[in-house]
Amino acid sequence: MISTVGLVYLAVALTIPTLPIQVTSQLHGSTSDVGWVMGSYAITAVLARPVFGALLIRIGARPIVAGGALVVALATLGYLAAPNVAILITCRLILGIGLGGVLAAATIWMVSLVPPSKQGWALGLVGTVNYLVLAVGAPIGEAMAEATRPTVVGLAAGIFPLLSLLLLFTVPDHRQPQEDRTEEHRSGPRTSATRAAVLPGVSLTMAAFGYAAVISFSAVALAHHGVADGALVVTAYAATMVVIRVAGARSPWNFTSPQGLIAIFLAEAVGIFLIGTSDSLLSAVVGGVLVGAGMSQVYPALGLLVMRSVDAQRKGQAVATYGAFMNIGISVGNFALGYVANTAGYSAMFVTATATILCGLVVAVLAATRREEG
């Protein structure tokens, strides 16, 4: 399953360095067009995830992942024939639908492949794979484009999701013992999927401001304050995310309690504040590590609260709806923090991100408290 998701996401990662060139050089688009092309797929991915989550109980995860991978492949190959920016954006919107289906179904499928004690780790595994693929795929795509042609990159990006179909049918439907599945089916109140996802999702949206602050603004903010090599903060953040999530398979820690949520949200908030007030690269990197340590656990911890609030039939839709809040948070966070940075400066931007994360902490504790009372 991990390899399947990785091959599908390579379609996104490989084309990151080539799509802007295609827009500006081949299709004679503007810088604004580049932004629309690069970000448009996230819109349909957000909208598609809850829809496919609702379909999980009816048709199962395997057909959704297979269909989503096929849609991603065809949409990516469509880049090569796009005669203008509008058609290219249409291909990206279609890609988002397929990717939303893959992410929604693969997440809940991964959860079904592990015992209940490791479900939190499994929830974060899809995101971990995406981080790794983005880190490796984008440089590979750039190197391929320089060594050959961007067309070759587009072909490869379209073929990899098709290869994932070969691996898909080797993945079992489940690995949980029968008694685990029976107990899981009986556990959880009959709360609606949307209601279960709202409070944890809102909290996740606010936590995603930390992602936006680090990925989009940390390097440029540090350069503005005279600190060179600020991209190392992003590296420290991503590496910490991956290491902790991979190691989480053997971790006994549980961050779904109010106390646990306070710890991971505070780690993220302190890290963001440290980056925003740093006058040296070392302290900024430490901040990146703290943000990574906190965020690595925020998504799976809040996701477990969602899963435990619904019965087995609603888990797929609930988790898919919850996952969409991350994409919303990143998009809104980039826009809002960019506006603050432009009008009030980078220091104010990091303070805003820190305050938003702390608001997310309050919502997370409220969600955990309601879950305990329920």
N, C-alpha and C positions, 0 to 999 in steps of 0.2 A: 504493500500500500504506500509506503514511504517513497519507493522508487517511482510508482505510478504518478503520485502528486508532483514529484520533482520533475519528471519528464514533461508533464503538462505545463508546469510553471516556467520551464525553459523557453516556451514560446513567448512569454512576456519578457524574461530577462535578456535573452539574446538580442532582441530588437530595440532595447533601450537606447543604445548608442546610434543605431541606424535610422530610426524613425524621424528624429529631428532633421537629419540630413535629407531624407526623402522629402519631407515637407518643404524645406526651404530651397533646396537645390533642384530637385526633380519636379516638384509640383508648384514651385514659385509661391509658396505660402509665407505668411508673416510669423513673427515670434509669437503673437497671440494664437495663431493657428497651431503652433507647436504645443502650446499649453492645452488646447482643446483636444488635440490628438492624443497626447500622453495621458490626460486625465479622464477622458470620456468613458473609458471602459469601467471605471470605478462606479459610475452612476448606475449602469445596468447590473453590475455585480451586486451592489447593495440591494437593489429592488428584486433581483432574482433569488437571493439566498432564502428569504422566508417562503417564497413560492415553492421552491424545490424542497424546502424543509417539510412543507405540508404534504408533498407527494411521496416522501420517504415511506410513510406507513402504508401507502397503497401499492407502490411498485418496487420498493426496496432501494438500497443504495447503489448496487452494482449497475443497473440500467442508467441511473442518473449520472454516475461518474463516467460511464462509457459514452453516453450521449454528449455530456459536457466536453469530454476530451475531443470528440469528433468535431463539435462546433468550434472549439478553440483552434483546432488544426485548419479547418476550412477558412475561418475568418483570418487567420494569420497568413495563409497562402493567398488570400484575397488582397493583402497589401500589395502584392507584386503586380496585380492588374489594375490597381486603383488609378483612374485617370485624373483625379482631382482631390482636393482636401476633403470635400464633402463625402465622397465615397470612402475615403480612408477612415474618416470618423465613423461612418456607418459600420465598417468592418470592425473597428474597435468597440463599438457598442454591442455588436453581435458577440465578439470575443468575451465581453463582460458577462453576458448571459451564460455562456458555456462555463466560464471560470467560476461564476457564482454557484452553478450547479455542482461543479467538482468540489469546491470548498465546503459547501453545505453538506453534501453526502459523505465526502471523505472524512470529515471531522467526526461525525456520529458513527461512521463505520469503524474508524480507528478506536473509538471508545468501546465498541462492542467486541474488539479483539483482545481486550485486556481485562483482568479481574477488577472488581469495584475499587480495590485499594490503589490502583494505578490510573484511574480514570482522569484525574486532574492532570497527570503527566501527558496522557494521550490527547487531551483537549488542546494542549499547547504545541503538540508535535507538528501539526500542519503549518503553523506559523514559523516554527523552527526550520522546517524544510524550505519554506519560501525565503527566509533570510539567507540560508546557505546558497540556494540557487541564484538569488539576486547577486550575492557577493561574488560568486564564481562566474555566473552566466554573462553578466554585463561586460566584464573584461574580455571574456572569450569572444563575445559577439564583436567587440571593437577590433580585436586582433584578427578575427576572420575577415572582417570588412577591409582591413588594411592589406591583408595578404591576398585576398581574392577580390570579390565584389560584394556590395550590399545585397545583391540578388541571392547570392549563395547563402548569406545569413538568413534571409527570409525563407528560403527553401528548407534549410535545416530546422528553423524554428517551427515551421509547419509540419515537418515530419516527426519530430520528437513526440508530440501528443499522440500521433498514430502508433508509435512504438509502445506507448504506455498501455495501449489496448491489449498487447500481447502479454504483458505482465498482469493485467487486471484480473484475468480469469484464473490466475494461480492463487489469488487471495481468498482465503476461506470466508464464509459468511460470519463466523463467530469463533471465538476460542474459549469463551466463558463456560465453565461447567454448568450442567443443566440446573443445579440448585441455585447458582448465582443468578442465572437469567430469570428463574422463577421468582426469586426474592425481589429482583430488580423490577419485575413486572408488577409485583404487588405493592412495592413501596412508592411513596410520593403521593401527595394529595392531588385531587383532580382539578388543579388550577389550570386556566387556559394558558396556552403557550405564549401568547402575547403578553398577558399579565405577568407571567413568571419572568419574562425577559426584560420588562421595562426598567425596574429599579437597578438591577445589575448592569443593564445596557447603558443607562444614563451615566452611571458611575464609570463605566468603561469609556464612554465618549469623553468624559472629562479627563480620565487618565491618559487618553490618546494625545492630549495636548503636549504631554512630555515627549512623545514620539516625534511630533511635528517640530517641537523646539529643538531637539537634538539633530534630527536628520536634515531639516531644512535651514536652520538658522545658526547652529552652534559655531560652525567653521567661520562663517562670514562675520558673526558677532565678535568672535575672538580676534579675527584679523582687524576689525574696526578698532579694537582696543590694543592693537600692537602685538598680539600673540600669534606667532607663526605656527604652521602645521596643525591647525585646528581640526583638520579631518581625522586626526588620531582620536578625537573624542567620539566620533561616530564609530570608528573601529573598536574602541574600548566598549562602547555601548552594545554593539552587535555581537562582539565576541562573548561578552558576559551573558547576554541573552541566550546564546546558543549553548554555552558550557553549562549553565545552570539548568536549562530545560532538558538537555541530554542527560545530565547527572540526576535529574529529578526522578528517573525511573527507580532509583534505589533510595530516594530520600523519604524519610518517615514524616517530614514536616507537613502540616496541614494549615493552610492560611485562610480557611473559610470561616473561622471564628471572628468575632469583632476584634479581638486582640491581634490575631494574625493579619487581618486586613489593615489595621492601624500600622503595623510594622512595615508592610510592603509599600503602602501608600506614602508613609513618611520617608522611606528610603528614596522613592522616586522624587518626592517634593524637595528633599534636602539636596539630592543630586542636581536637580534643575536649578535650584537657587545657587548652588556652589558654582555651576558653570557660568551663570549670569553675573556672578560677582568676582570671578577669577581674574587675576592679573598675571597668572603663570599657566603654562601648559600642564604641568603636573597636577595642580589642583582641579583644572578643568577635566582632565582624564579621570581623576578620582570621582568627580561628579558624574561622568559618563558611566563609570562602573556602577555607581549607586543607582542611577536611573535604570540601567540594564537589570540589576539585581531585583529592583522593585517590580518593573514591568514584566519580567519573565514569569512572575507569579500572579500578577493581577488578572490577566485573561483566564488562566485555568481556575483560579480560586473563585472568581465571580461566575464562571461557567458552571462550576460544580453547584453553586447555589441555584442556578437556573435548573439544572438537571434534577436536583433533589426536590424541586417545587412542583414537578409534574409527574404524571404516571408514564409508563414506558411508551405508550402510544403517542404521547405528545413531545417526547424528548427531541426528536429530529427537528420538528418545526421550532421548538423553543430555542435550541442551540443555534439553528440557522438564523433566526430572528436576532438573537443576542449577538452573533458574530457580525451582523451588518452594522451594529453600533460602533464597532472599531473603525470601519471605513468612514462612517459619518464623522467620527471624532477627528480622524486625520485630516479630512477635507475641511471641516469647519475650523479646526485648529490652525491649519496652514493659512487660511484666509484671515481669521481673527488676529493671530499673532503677527502676520505680515502687516496688517493694518496698524496694530499698536506700534510695531517697530518703526514703521514709516512716519507715524505721527508723534510718537513720544520717545523713541529710541529703544535700543536693544535691552538696556537695563530694565526699563518698564515692561518690555515684552516678557522677559524671564520672570519678573515678579507676577505678571498676569498668569503665566503658565503655572507657576507655583501655587498661586491662589486657586486656580481652577482645579488643580490636582487635589488640593485640600478640601475643596467642595465635593469632589468625587469621593474622597474618604468618608465624608459625612453620609453621603448617599449609600456607600457600600456598607457602612456599619448599620444603617437603617435597614438595608436589605437583609443583612445577616441576622439582625435582631428579630425581624419579622419571620424569618425562616425558623429560628429557634423557637419562637412563640407558637408558630404554626405546627 
